[in-house]
């Protein structure tokens, strides 16, 4: 495994569990890692800091998979992270709501991976070299953990270009094109979502509290 050696004093962010290594913090690279390959990150004295996905063309030179030296990066890690994330969603999302963010990149220990569920459609974004490298293993894990009728990719945003990746959009895992719109229910409201051409994955799922607030304020009124 290749090694990223940081400049003196540039290890503080990682010791505080920041998930990124910026290019300016890297003193040298030992070995010849390819895009998305796992590297060991060490401080200027050679002490272990993290294992991360290498991205030679990005200002974010590496995205951390794990801060544990005894935790290998691979399918078992991904399945564990996905299971933990979905357990949290099940504990917090009302069962009658049919749309939610299932996986949120670094927040769920899967840097660069976005997965949104819209009823029976799962929309994915692979936004970093690391998740692109592990794409087959991640797709297998997502299909097993999130059964759906349709899987659709929306990796068509500018951040992929910053990672040296071409945009992608279209059906995944042999499923057909999803319908337009996809009807979802959230907080007693019904929406139609265009997952094929709508902004990002089709809907601002992070605005759930604001939509609930507007519903409360607008009840019994005429609203433009």
N, C-alpha and C positions, 0 to 999 in steps of 0.2 A: 504494500500500500504506500502511495506517495505521501509526502509530508509537507505541510505548509508551516514555515517557520516565521513567526511574527517578529516585528521590530521591538527593540527594548521599550517597555512601557505601554505597548499597544495591546496588552492582554487583559486590561482592566474590564472592558466591556464584556468579554466572554466570561470572565469570572463572576460577573453580575448576571449571567445567563442571557445576554443579548444574543439573538439567533443568527446574526450576520457577521461576516468578516469582510471588511471593505478592502479594496485593492491597495490603498495607501498604507494599510497596516502590515502588509506582507513583505518580509525581508527577502525571502527566497523560497523556491519550491524544490524539494528533493524528489527526484523522479520525474516522470513525464505523464501526468494524469490527463485523461481525455475529458471532454465536457460531460458533466454529470457524475463522473466517477467519485467514489468515496475517498477522501483524504483524511489523514490525521493532522490536527492542528496542534502545534506546540508553541510555547513561549520562547523567548530568546535564549533561555537556558535549557531548552529541550524538554520541558515538563509538559505532560499531556494537558490539553484543554478541552478538546472536542473531536468528534468525527463529523465531517461535513461533506456536502456535495460541491464539487469544484466547478466553477464557471469561468473559463479563461477570458471570455469576451465582455463580462459584466463588471461594473464597478463594485457590485456585491460579489466578491471573488469566491466566497464559499457560504453556503447556508447550512446551519447546524442540524444534523439528525439527532445526535445524542451527546450529552456531556459526560456519559459514563464510559470508562475505558473497557468495561466488561460487557458492553451491550453491542452485539454485532448489528450492522445495518443490512437489512434484507427483508424478505417476505414476512417472516415471523414478527419483526418489529412493526411493519406496516399494518398487519392484521390486528395486532394489539392496540396500536394507536387508533385505528378505525373503530374497534369495539368500544374503547373507552369514550370516544367522541359520541358515538351513537347512544351509548348508555346515558350520557349527560343530556342528550336531546330528548330521549324518552322520558327523562325525569322532569323536564322543564317545558316541553311543547305540549299543549293540549291535544289529546288524541283526535279531536274533530278537525284540527287544522291539518291541511294536506300539503302545505308548502313550508319549507324551512331550509336553512343552511346546514347541511349534514356534516361537512368538513370545511374548516376554515384555516387552511395553510399552516403558518407558523403557530397559530393559537392552539392547534391540535397536534403539534409536533410533526406536521407533514408539509415542510416548506415549499410553497409554490403550488399547492394543490387546493383547488376549490371544487366542492361538490354540492350542488343545490338540488333539492327534491321538489318537483312540482307534480303532485298527484302521482300518476304512474309514469312520469318522465324524470329521469335523473340526468342533470346537465353537469358536465365536467369542464374544468379549465386546468390545463397543465402549463404552468407559467414559469417554470424554472428548469434549468438544465438537469437538476437532480431528479425531479419527478419524470421528466422526459426519458431519462436513462432507465428508470425503473418502471416505465409505462406498462409493459405486459404484466408484471407482478402486481402493480397497483390496480389495474383493471380487473384482474382475477379476484383480488380481495374485495373490491367495491361491489362487483357483481354478486359475490357470495353474501356480503353483509347487507346490501341494499337491493333486493330483488325488485325488478321493474319491467314494464313492458317495452319501454324505450330508453336507450342511452344515447345521449347526444353531446358532441364536443363543441365548445365555444372558445377554443384557444386562438382567438382571432384578434387579440388586443396587442397594443404596442409593446408591452413589457416583454413579450416573447422575443421581439427583435433585439431588445437590449441584452437578452441572454444568448443571442446568436441563433435563434430558432425561427423557423418559418411559421406563419400562421396556419392553423388547421380549423376546419369546421365541417361537421357532418355526423351522420349516425355512427355508433360504435357497437362492437360486440355482435354484429350481424343483425341488429334490430332495424326496423324500417324508420323512415322519417316520422317524427312525432307530429301530431295534429297541430293546427293553428286556428284559434288559440287553444291553449291548455287551460281548462277551468280549474281554479283552485279555491279553497275556502280557508279563511284566516280570520279569527276573532269575530265570527258571525257575519263576515262580509264575503262576497263572491267577486272574483276577478278573473279576467281572461288574460293569459300571458303568452306572448310571442317568444318562444325559446329559440327560434331559429334566427331571427334578425333583430330582436329587441336589444336594448342596451345591456352590455355585460352578459349575464345569463338569462336576461329577460325581465327581471323584476328586482326592485330594491328590497330584498328580504330583511335587511337590517333596519328598515323603517317601520317594523311591526308596531312598536310602542306608539309612534306618531299616528299611524293609521287608527289605532284603537282610541287615541285621544280625540282625533277628528270625528270619529263615529260618535263618541260620547257628546261632544260639543254640538254636533249637527243634528242630533236626535230631535225630531219634531219641528225642525226648521227647514226653510227653503235655502239651499246653499248653491252658489255658483261655483 
